[in-house]
């Protein structure tokens, strides 16, 4: 770890003008999922100009063989003898919502705010990470551990870029996932799993026998009973109910769920889903807490569904978890890194020095959100999520008029620079 004078020298090399210029350049490039080619080149060239080894990695679309994108991997090679650190963030912004009052790709800078698509989700976080490591390079410090900067594609497809990165064999000892957290150190984050339940019943017309009626339970009514027993969307699931979990003090109100899709076909109408008229299906998602697993959730759901079957013998269900098509997307374990872990303490101290205020460590800035950091943590890599920007300034998310304060970008860059020097120095 460098001494105090060198640490101050590193922080002094964090250049606000360079941060603003790179942030504006990134915002001006539209980069929806699997359309990140141009912004990947921007970051690759910037990292190469900093002196990093850069590999451009092709990424195939997980569901469409006709689509591909690319993502740079920048490595600041260390001399050896210290942990390595990954700085991971996604290049694809959120959905472009209507109602923008400024050009979403204009990168307007006014009264200390930078406006645009991805201003903090995640372009701002990536810019802060890159410029923080640039400060180390410009200071002349030679780190012992490697720093690997990974701007990835397609977070909005459940982390397709990070999943490809992991499959490519990229590993480090620690990871900071540069997701917006209002510059709080999110050492704990919820997980997510999608659930699919199909119900079935024999066809029945208005003239029926007693035996046929006894075997009939309308598929929509079956789904309604499932919804009733699970409870309302976006309300905390109480302990001791249908779901088994230990409440986490940093995640009040979680686990939580929301119902996402419900389908039923009928021969009177055009078929849109391929379901038969005897079937209905429901998809919902759970945001989970540490300790919950696919197996525990599957067991809880089977217990709930078998309870309906006992009460209503005509109930006929098929449970699939994770829901078909989400196995390699929105299927992510919760993550937690101990508050006294060196990664957490280093980043928290960097935040304190950069901001002049006590750092916040906990889920507060990421509560309810998952990030690609969940995928890295699942490998056993100590991981936190940290970055500039706070979605709670908006009425809804995703939102028009996404924006981030330049001073928060600078703070994040300094915090990352300090943490990287302390961990890898």
C-alpha positions, 0 to 999 in steps of 0.5 A: 500500500502506498504511503499517505503522501503518494495516496494524496498524489494519486487523488490529486491526479483525478482530473475533473475535466477529463472525467467530464469529457469522457462521460460526455463522449460516452453518453453521446454514443447510443449503446443499447444491448448488443449495439455497444460496438462504438462505445466499446471502441471508445473505451478500448482506445482510452484504456490503450492510451492510458497504457493498459493491455487491451483485448477486444472480446466478441460476445454472441447474443445468448438467444439470437445467433445473428447478433453479436457485440464486443467488449474491451478488457483492459489490464493494468499489469502489476508486478506481483505479490498483491490481490487483483481487482476487477472494475466491472460496469455495463455499457448498455443503458436502460430503456429509453423512456418518453418524456425527455426534456433534453436530448438523451444523447446530447450530454448536456452539462449544466449547474453541475449535472450531466444529463443523458442515457446511461449518465449513471447507469452505468456509463458514469460508473465506468468513467469514474473507474477508468479515470480513477485508474488513470490517476494511478497511472499518471501518479507514477505508482506501479501496483503489485496486483493487476487491475482489470477494467471490464466495460461489458455488454448487455446487462439488460439481458441479465448480464450477458456480457459478464457471463461471457467474460466469466466463461472467457476465463477472466478472474480476479481476487476482488471486484467492484461492480460500478453500479449506481449506489449514490456512492454508498458501498453496497456490500449486500444486494438482493438476488432475483429468480423468475418463476413459471407456473402452468395450470391445466384443466379438461375442456368443459362446455355448458352441458356437462356431467357431474363427473366432468364438472368435478374434474374441472377447475378453470385454469384462470381461477387456478392461477387466481388462487395461486396469486391469492395465496402468494399475496399482492405484488410489491408488498413484503412477504412476512416471515413464517408465511409461505416462503422460508427465509431469515430476514436480513437487517440491511434488506428491510421488506425483502424478499419481495415479488411482483407478478409479471405475465399471465396468459390464457388462450381460447379458440374464439380468438387468435392464439398468441402464445402457443398454449392450448385452450386447456392451459394458462401460465403465470410468470412472476419474479422474486427478489431474494435475500441471502440464504435463499437458493433455487432449491429452497424457493422451489420447495417453498412453492411446491409446498404452497401449490400442493396445499392448493391441490389438497384443498382443490383436487382438480388443481393441476400445475407444472412448476418451472424455476427458473422460468424457461428462458431465464436460466442465464438471464434474470437468475442471480443469487443474492450477494454479501461481502462482510463489512470488515473485508479489506475490499469494503474497508478500502473502498469505504475509506476512499469514499470518506477521503474523497467526499469528506463525509462518513461513508455508508456501507450497506444495501441502502443505495442498491436496495431492490436492485441486482447487478452484474456484481451478483454474477461475480460474487457467485463465483466466490469472489468478494464483490461490492456494488458502488457508483455515482447516481441515485435512482431515488431522485426520480419518480420512476425507474427507468426514467427520462432525464437521467442525470448525475452530478459531476462532483459525484463522478469525481468522488467515485473516481477518487474512491476507486483510485484509493481503493485500488492503490490500497488493495493492489499496491 
